[in-house]
Amino acid sequence: MRLLAYLAFAASTPTACVSAEDLAKHFSKCQFFLNQTKIEAYIADTNPNRSRGLMHVTSLPSNTGMLFVFEESQHLSFWMKNTRIPLAIGFFDAGSKLVDIQEMSVPNSVLEVTPVSYQSRVPAVLALEMNRGWFTKNKIENGAKLRLSGPCSSKLLAVQLQTAQKARH
């Protein structure tokens, strides 16, 4: 009975809401082109930042997202625990080429212990989360290339993009 009372209290207690502006306190932001579409993305290139991701964010501007950067190419897996907005995720291979797009849904309940997991269909090194439907709306399809369009402070991202550029030549 005490557990049920606690769960009811926890479900009714609001957690911290985060605006896109609040993300700047924890993440650096860089500008990119995906084909001809210019976007901004917060960079999650450490385990703590990848774990935090877009949890508790209540909205994102239309061409803004979060780019998750990993050390090596692998099957990547994401879930929507504590995520308040529906998202789309694009997975990129070591050549910065889009190889998989998936639409992700917000969990039905805050009590959901293990929300649905979204796994890349092929190994990837980057994952870009945008508002749900963004890739379709902008006619971005598999094969699109992600290119940096300005300075970026992420050393890991710089390494991954240099590797991608070398692979193209």
C-alpha positions in Angstrom: 0.0 0.0 0.0 2.8 2.4 0.8 4.4 1.7 -2.6 1.1 2.5 -4.4 0.9 5.8 -2.4 4.5 6.7 -3.3 3.9 5.8 -7.0 0.7 8.0 -7.1 2.7 10.9 -5.4 5.6 10.5 -7.8 3.3 10.5 -10.9 1.6 13.6 -9.7 4.7 15.5 -8.7 6.0 17.6 -11.6 9.6 17.1 -12.6 11.8 20.0 -13.8 10.7 21.2 -17.2 13.5 22.3 -19.5 13.3 24.8 -22.3 15.6 24.7 -25.3 17.4 27.8 -23.9 18.1 25.8 -20.7 20.0 23.2 -22.8 22.7 25.8 -23.4 23.7 25.5 -19.7 24.8 21.9 -20.3 25.5 21.5 -24.0 27.5 23.4 -26.6 25.6 24.2 -29.9 26.9 23.9 -33.4 25.5 24.7 -36.9 25.2 22.2 -39.6 23.9 21.6 -43.1 21.9 18.4 -43.8 21.8 18.5 -47.6 20.8 22.2 -48.1 18.9 22.6 -44.8 20.6 24.6 -42.1 20.2 23.3 -38.6 21.5 23.9 -35.1 22.2 21.1 -32.8 23.1 20.8 -29.1 26.1 18.4 -28.9 25.9 15.4 -26.6 29.4 13.9 -26.8 30.0 12.6 -23.2 28.3 9.8 -21.4 26.5 12.1 -18.9 25.3 14.4 -21.7 24.2 11.5 -23.9 22.3 10.1 -20.9 20.6 13.4 -20.2 19.8 14.1 -23.9 16.4 15.9 -24.3 14.9 14.6 -21.1 12.3 17.0 -19.7 12.6 19.4 -22.7 9.1 20.8 -23.4 9.8 22.2 -26.9 12.4 22.7 -29.6 12.6 25.4 -32.3 11.8 24.0 -35.7 15.4 23.5 -37.1 17.0 22.7 -33.7 17.9 19.3 -32.3 20.5 17.3 -30.5 23.4 15.5 -32.1 24.7 12.5 -30.1 28.4 11.7 -30.9 30.0 8.4 -30.2 33.6 7.2 -30.2 33.0 4.3 -32.5 30.5 3.0 -35.0 28.0 0.6 -33.4 24.3 -0.3 -33.3 23.0 2.7 -31.3 19.9 2.4 -29.1 17.7 5.2 -27.8 14.6 5.4 -25.6 12.2 8.2 -24.7 12.3 7.9 -20.9 11.3 11.3 -19.3 11.0 12.8 -22.8 8.1 15.1 -23.2 8.0 15.8 -26.9 7.7 13.4 -29.8 11.0 13.2 -31.8 12.5 11.8 -35.0 16.0 10.3 -35.0 18.4 10.1 -37.8 21.4 7.8 -37.6 24.6 8.6 -39.4 27.5 6.2 -40.4 31.2 7.0 -40.1 31.0 8.9 -43.3 28.4 11.3 -41.9 25.8 9.8 -44.3 22.3 9.4 -43.0 21.5 5.6 -42.9 18.3 5.3 -40.9 15.4 7.5 -39.8 12.9 6.6 -37.2 9.9 8.4 -35.6 9.8 8.1 -31.8 6.8 8.5 -29.5 6.5 9.8 -26.0 5.9 7.1 -23.4 2.2 6.7 -22.4 3.1 7.1 -18.7 5.8 8.4 -16.4 5.5 5.1 -14.6 6.7 3.2 -17.7 9.8 1.5 -16.4 11.2 0.4 -19.8 9.9 2.5 -22.7 10.2 1.4 -26.3 13.8 1.3 -27.5 14.8 2.6 -31.0 17.8 0.9 -32.4 19.7 1.9 -35.5 19.3 -0.7 -38.3 23.0 -0.5 -39.1 26.0 0.6 -37.2 26.2 4.4 -36.7 28.5 6.9 -35.0 26.1 10.0 -34.9 22.4 10.3 -34.0 20.4 13.4 -34.6 17.2 14.0 -32.7 14.8 16.5 -34.2 11.1 17.3 -33.7 8.9 14.4 -34.9 8.2 14.6 -38.7 11.1 17.0 -39.3 13.0 14.7 -41.7 9.9 14.1 -43.8 8.8 17.8 -43.7 12.3 18.8 -45.0 12.6 16.0 -47.5 15.7 14.6 -45.8 16.2 11.0 -46.8 18.8 8.3 -46.3 22.0 9.2 -48.1 21.9 12.9 -46.9 25.2 14.2 -45.7 25.7 16.0 -42.4 28.2 18.9 -42.7 29.5 21.3 -40.1 28.9 25.0 -41.1 30.8 26.8 -38.5 33.1 26.4 -35.5 32.3 23.8 -32.9 33.9 23.1 -29.6 33.4 19.3 -29.5 36.7 17.6 -30.0 35.0 14.2 -30.4 32.8 15.6 -33.2 35.8 17.1 -34.9 37.5 13.7 -34.9 34.4 12.0 -36.3 33.9 14.6 -39.0 37.6 14.5 -40.0 37.4 10.7 -40.3 34.3 11.1 -42.4 36.0 13.6 -44.7 39.0 11.3 -45.2 36.7 8.4 -46.0 35.1 10.5 -48.8 38.5 11.3 -50.5 
